[in-house]
Amino acid sequence: MPLLILLIAFAGPFVFCLFLTLVLLLGLLEFNRMGLATEHAYEQWFAALAGAAVVPLLYFGQTALLVPLYAGSILILALLFLFRLPIISEVHHRLGWLCLGLIYLPLLFGHLALLRQLPDGREWIFLTLLVIMGCDTFAYFVGSRFGKHKLYPAVSPKKSIEGGIGGLVGSVLAVFIANKTFLPQIGIVDGVLIGLLLGVAGQLGDLFESLLKRACGVKDSGTMIPGHGGMLDRLDSLLFAFPVVYYLASYGYGG
């Protein structure tokens, strides 16, 4: 997180784009490995490299190349599965998992690259990070102290309704901190709405990744960050939040 903050604040376009591309590549490799373990190593690497290419295309405005990239990637993956035939009864699960990774991670995380291009892009990225941290912190402490009613036990047994509400409070407070320090254009009503939207989006992103991990039978998405799990465990809430922030900043509050 400190490295990300420094890069947002000071890095030039090329360095920042390179950093985002590397993060996405590592996240895709982790995602693919979570679902396929050591199976289909070539296909996993191809899907990760193809997905990571989305960031530079978005960052440098080459969106017309996204359709050929995705069409070509799916065709190549289909041919790889066709001629490197695995267990036939598993093809739809394995190929589907790789295709899900190509959509889920690049298109959601890619909004961070788009967000950085906006006039107040740095400030909106900092707001997103601040809100998600506020949401996670309040959800943890309120849930630990007052949590009695399970939020969604089938997906995340430890999360509580009380913790979720606490997370929304933390999200709104974080928006007002941002308003007083670096985003003065956000009003009171708008601040509440933005905080609630991002708080809900972040918690849904967290729950969705928990769903994927349960489907794969793993506790953490990986071991890349000692003591904190994998890359996806750090990005899950942000993946759902960045698109919301981008469209809010672009069409509501960015001017």
C-alpha positions as CSV (number, residue, x, y, z in Angstrom):
1,M,0.0,0.0,0.0
2,P,2.8,2.6,0.7
3,L,4.3,1.8,-2.7
4,L,1.0,2.3,-4.4
5,I,0.5,5.7,-2.6
6,L,3.9,6.9,-3.7
7,L,3.3,5.8,-7.3
8,I,-0.1,7.5,-7.4
9,A,1.4,10.7,-6.1
10,F,4.7,10.9,-8.0
11,A,5.0,8.3,-10.8
12,G,4.9,9.4,-14.4
13,P,2.4,7.8,-16.9
14,F,4.8,5.0,-18.1
15,V,5.9,3.9,-14.6
16,F,2.4,4.0,-13.2
17,C,1.1,2.0,-16.2
18,L,3.9,-0.5,-15.9
19,F,3.1,-1.0,-12.2
20,L,-0.6,-1.5,-12.8
21,T,0.2,-4.0,-15.6
22,L,2.5,-6.0,-13.3
23,V,-0.1,-6.0,-10.5
24,L,-2.7,-7.3,-12.9
25,L,-0.4,-9.9,-14.3
26,L,0.4,-11.2,-10.8
27,G,-3.3,-11.1,-9.8
28,L,-4.3,-13.1,-12.9
29,L,-1.6,-15.7,-12.4
30,E,-2.9,-16.1,-8.8
31,F,-6.5,-16.3,-9.9
32,N,-5.7,-18.9,-12.6
33,R,-3.7,-21.0,-10.1
34,M,-6.4,-20.7,-7.5
35,G,-8.9,-22.4,-9.8
36,L,-6.6,-24.7,-11.8
37,A,-3.7,-25.4,-9.5
38,T,-0.8,-26.7,-11.7
39,E,-3.0,-27.8,-14.5
40,H,-2.8,-26.1,-17.9
41,A,0.3,-24.0,-17.1
42,Y,0.7,-22.7,-20.7
43,E,-3.0,-21.7,-20.9
44,Q,-2.7,-20.0,-17.5
45,W,0.3,-17.9,-18.5
46,F,-1.3,-17.0,-21.9
47,A,-4.6,-15.9,-20.2
48,A,-2.6,-13.8,-17.6
49,L,-0.5,-12.1,-20.3
50,A,-3.5,-11.4,-22.5
51,G,-5.5,-10.0,-19.6
52,A,-2.6,-7.8,-18.4
53,A,-2.4,-6.2,-21.8
54,V,-5.8,-4.5,-21.1
55,V,-4.2,-2.0,-18.7
56,P,-1.8,-0.3,-21.2
57,L,-4.6,-0.3,-23.8
58,L,-6.9,1.5,-21.5
59,Y,-4.2,3.7,-20.0
60,F,-3.1,5.0,-23.4
61,G,-6.5,5.3,-25.0
62,Q,-6.3,2.3,-27.4
63,T,-9.7,1.0,-26.5
64,A,-10.4,0.0,-30.2
65,L,-7.9,-2.8,-29.7
66,L,-9.8,-4.4,-26.8
67,V,-12.3,-6.3,-29.0
68,P,-9.5,-7.9,-31.1
69,L,-7.5,-8.7,-28.0
70,Y,-10.5,-10.5,-26.4
71,A,-11.6,-12.2,-29.6
72,G,-8.1,-13.4,-30.3
73,S,-7.5,-14.5,-26.7
74,I,-10.7,-16.6,-26.5
75,L,-10.0,-18.2,-29.9
76,I,-6.4,-19.1,-28.9
77,L,-7.6,-20.5,-25.5
78,A,-10.3,-22.5,-27.3
79,L,-7.7,-24.0,-29.7
80,L,-5.3,-24.8,-26.9
81,F,-8.0,-26.7,-25.1
82,L,-9.1,-28.4,-28.3
83,F,-5.7,-29.7,-29.2
84,R,-4.2,-30.1,-25.7
85,L,-7.2,-32.1,-24.7
86,P,-7.7,-32.5,-21.0
87,I,-10.4,-34.5,-19.4
88,I,-13.4,-33.7,-21.6
89,S,-15.9,-33.5,-18.7
90,E,-13.7,-30.8,-17.1
91,V,-13.3,-28.6,-20.2
92,H,-16.2,-26.2,-19.5
93,H,-15.0,-25.7,-15.9
94,R,-11.4,-25.1,-16.7
95,L,-11.8,-23.0,-19.9
96,G,-14.7,-21.1,-18.2
97,W,-12.4,-20.3,-15.2
98,L,-9.8,-18.8,-17.5
99,C,-12.4,-16.8,-19.4
100,L,-13.9,-15.5,-16.1
101,G,-10.4,-14.3,-15.1
102,L,-10.1,-12.4,-18.4
103,I,-13.3,-10.5,-17.7
104,Y,-13.4,-10.2,-13.9
105,L,-9.9,-8.8,-13.2
106,P,-8.8,-6.8,-16.3
107,L,-12.1,-5.0,-16.9
108,L,-12.7,-4.1,-13.3
109,F,-9.1,-3.3,-12.3
110,G,-8.6,-1.5,-15.6
111,H,-10.9,1.3,-14.4
112,L,-8.0,2.3,-12.1
113,A,-6.0,3.2,-15.3
114,L,-9.0,5.1,-16.6
115,L,-9.5,6.9,-13.3
116,R,-5.8,8.1,-13.2
117,Q,-6.4,9.9,-16.5
118,L,-9.2,12.2,-15.1
119,P,-8.3,15.8,-14.1
120,D,-8.7,14.9,-10.4
121,G,-7.8,11.3,-10.9
122,R,-5.1,11.1,-8.2
123,E,-7.5,12.5,-5.6
124,W,-10.3,10.1,-6.6
125,I,-7.9,7.2,-6.3
126,F,-6.8,8.4,-2.8
127,L,-10.5,8.7,-1.9
128,T,-11.2,5.1,-3.0
129,L,-8.3,3.8,-0.9
130,L,-9.3,5.8,2.1
131,V,-12.9,4.7,1.9
132,I,-12.1,1.0,1.5
133,M,-9.6,1.2,4.4
134,G,-12.3,3.0,6.5
135,C,-14.9,0.5,5.6
136,D,-12.7,-2.5,6.4
137,T,-11.5,-1.0,9.7
138,F,-14.9,-0.1,11.0
139,A,-16.4,-3.4,9.8
140,Y,-13.8,-5.4,11.6
141,F,-14.0,-3.5,15.0
142,V,-17.8,-3.1,15.0
143,G,-18.2,-6.7,13.9
144,S,-15.8,-8.0,16.5
145,R,-17.5,-6.0,19.3
146,F,-21.2,-6.1,18.4
147,G,-21.6,-8.7,15.6
148,K,-24.4,-11.2,16.4
149,H,-26.2,-11.6,13.2
150,K,-24.5,-13.4,10.3
151,L,-24.4,-11.4,7.0
152,Y,-23.9,-14.3,4.6
153,P,-22.7,-17.4,6.4
154,A,-22.6,-19.6,3.3
155,V,-20.0,-17.4,1.7
156,S,-18.2,-15.7,4.6
157,P,-19.1,-17.1,8.1
158,K,-17.3,-14.5,10.1
159,K,-18.9,-11.4,8.6
160,S,-21.9,-9.9,10.5
161,I,-24.7,-7.5,9.6
162,E,-23.5,-5.2,12.4
163,G,-20.0,-5.2,10.9
164,G,-21.4,-4.4,7.5
165,I,-23.3,-1.4,8.9
166,G,-20.2,-0.3,10.7
167,G,-18.3,-0.5,7.4
168,L,-20.8,1.8,5.8
169,V,-20.4,4.3,8.6
170,G,-16.6,4.1,8.2
171,S,-17.0,4.7,4.4
172,V,-19.1,7.8,4.8
173,L,-16.7,9.2,7.4
174,A,-13.8,8.6,5.1
175,V,-15.5,10.5,2.3
176,F,-15.8,13.5,4.6
177,I,-12.2,13.3,5.6
178,A,-11.3,13.4,1.8
179,N,-13.7,16.3,1.4
180,K,-12.0,18.3,4.1
181,T,-8.5,17.5,2.9
182,F,-8.3,17.1,-0.9
183,L,-11.7,16.9,-2.6
184,P,-13.7,20.0,-1.6
185,Q,-16.2,19.7,-4.4
186,I,-18.1,16.9,-2.6
187,G,-21.1,18.2,-0.7
188,I,-22.8,16.7,2.3
189,V,-25.5,14.8,0.6
190,D,-23.2,13.7,-2.2
191,G,-20.6,12.6,0.4
192,V,-23.1,10.4,2.1
193,L,-24.3,8.8,-1.1
194,I,-20.7,8.3,-2.4
195,G,-19.7,6.7,0.9
196,L,-22.7,4.4,1.0
197,L,-22.1,3.4,-2.7
198,L,-18.5,2.6,-2.2
199,G,-19.1,0.9,1.1
200,V,-21.6,-1.4,-0.5
201,A,-19.4,-2.0,-3.6
202,G,-16.4,-2.8,-1.5
203,Q,-18.2,-5.3,0.7
204,L,-19.8,-6.9,-2.3
205,G,-16.4,-7.2,-3.9
206,D,-15.1,-8.9,-0.7
207,L,-18.0,-11.3,-0.6
208,F,-17.6,-12.2,-4.3
209,E,-13.9,-13.1,-3.8
210,S,-14.9,-15.1,-0.8
211,L,-17.4,-17.0,-3.0
212,L,-14.7,-17.8,-5.5
213,K,-12.3,-19.0,-2.8
214,R,-14.9,-21.2,-1.3
215,A,-15.7,-22.7,-4.7
216,C,-12.0,-23.5,-5.1
217,G,-11.7,-24.8,-1.5
218,V,-8.9,-22.3,-0.4
219,K,-8.7,-20.0,2.6
220,D,-6.6,-17.3,0.8
221,S,-6.2,-16.6,-2.9
222,G,-2.4,-17.0,-2.6
223,T,0.7,-16.5,-0.4
224,M,2.2,-13.6,-2.2
225,I,1.9,-11.2,0.8
226,P,3.1,-12.9,3.9
227,G,0.5,-12.8,6.7
228,H,-2.1,-11.2,4.4
229,G,-2.8,-13.9,1.9
230,G,-2.6,-13.2,-1.8
231,M,-2.8,-10.3,-4.2
232,L,-6.5,-10.8,-4.8
233,D,-7.1,-10.7,-1.0
234,R,-5.8,-7.1,-1.1
235,L,-7.7,-6.1,-4.3
236,D,-11.1,-7.7,-3.8
237,S,-12.9,-4.7,-2.4
238,L,-11.1,-2.3,-4.7
239,L,-12.1,-4.3,-7.8
240,F,-15.7,-3.4,-7.3
241,A,-15.1,0.1,-6.1
242,F,-12.9,1.5,-8.9
243,P,-15.6,1.3,-11.6
244,V,-18.1,3.0,-9.3
245,V,-15.6,5.8,-8.5
246,Y,-14.6,6.2,-12.2
247,Y,-18.2,6.8,-13.4
248,L,-19.0,9.0,-10.4
249,A,-15.9,11.1,-11.1
250,S,-16.5,11.2,-14.9
251,Y,-20.2,12.0,-15.0
252,G,-21.0,13.5,-11.6
253,Y,-18.2,15.1,-9.7
254,G,-15.1,15.1,-11.9
255,G,-15.6,18.4,-13.5
